[in-house]
Amino acid sequence: MSHPSDPSIPQDPNAINIELPEDIAEGQYANLAMIAHSSSEFVIDFIRLMPGLPKAKVKARIVITPEHAKRLLAALADNVERFEQTFGPINSQPEMPSFPMNFGGTMGEA
């Protein structure tokens, strides 16, 4: 049996070797995302908001270029569409957090 890194097997020159460390693979739960942007980047904060607690904690901050933000938007829309085709419509809750959503730059919420 050959190993994927075996030089006798042709490799796709465009393939990206992605490493997923164990601590990252476990993931983080977030139920709120706050998005800010400048002319050169988008900042996405993934936040865990727990009922009854006065403080919401940012669990991850991701900074991406505008081009990657647009790719993320398209990929997320595609995945939501495929999810709904398989499992049915995702119900949106009308409840919105009642705290300021701007922390610099233009802010959106997801």
N, C-alpha and C positions, 0 to 999 in steps of 0.2 A: 504494500500500500504506500503510495507517495504522499509526502507531506506538502501542504500548500506552498511552502517556501522552497520546494525542490526546484533547482535551476533547470532541470530537464523538462519541466512543465511550462509551456508558454503562459506568461502572466499578462493580464490586460494592462497596457501602459497607462490608461486613464483611471485605473482603480485606485481608491484611496484606502490606505490601511488605517482603520480607526480603532483606537484602544479605548476601552471602557473600564476604568478602574473600579474596583469592587465597591468603594465607598460612594461613588457617583451612581453606580448601577442600582443601588437601593432606592434612589430617587428622593424627592422632597414633596410633601403634599402642600399645595397652595390653592386657595379658593378665591384669590383676587390678583389681578395683574394691573399694574399702573405703568403707563408708557409716556415717556417724554422724548422730545427730539430737538436736535439742533440742525444746522445746515449740513453737518458731516456725520451724524450718528443718531441712532435710536437707542434709548436706554429702557429696558423692560425689567421692572421689579416684580418678582413673583412673591406674593405675600400670603401668610397664613393668618386669617382673621378668625378668632375663636369667640363664640358668644360668651358674654359676661366678663371678658377680660378687657381691661382698658387700653392695652397696647397690642397692636398688630405687628408681627415680626416679618421683616423681609427675609425670605429663605434663600433667594438667589437673585443676583443682578446680572443681566446679560446685556452687553453692548455690541451692537451690530451696525453695519453700514446701511444707508438708505436702500441700496440695491438688494442687500440680503433681507431687509425688512419686507420689501416687495415680494421677494421669493418666498419668505416665510408666510406672508398673507395668502399667496396662491396655494402653497402646500397645505396650509391649515384649512382653507376653504375646500380643497379637494378631499382631504381626509374627513372633514365633517360631512360632506356630501356622501362619501362612501359609507361612513358610519350609519347615517340615516337611512341609506338604501338597505343596509343589513338589519338594523335594529329599530327603525322607525324614527319619527321626529324627536328631536331633543327639545324638551319643554324649557322655556326661558322663564325665570322668576322675575316679576316686576320690581321686587325689592332692590333698592340701591343703598349702598353705605351712605351714612349721613355725616361725612367728614370731608374736609377740603381735599381736592384731587390734584392740586398743582404744587409742584415742588421745584420749579425751574424749567423754563422752556414751555413749549406747548404740551398740554397733557391730554391724554385720552385714557379710557378705561376699557378693559376687556374682562 
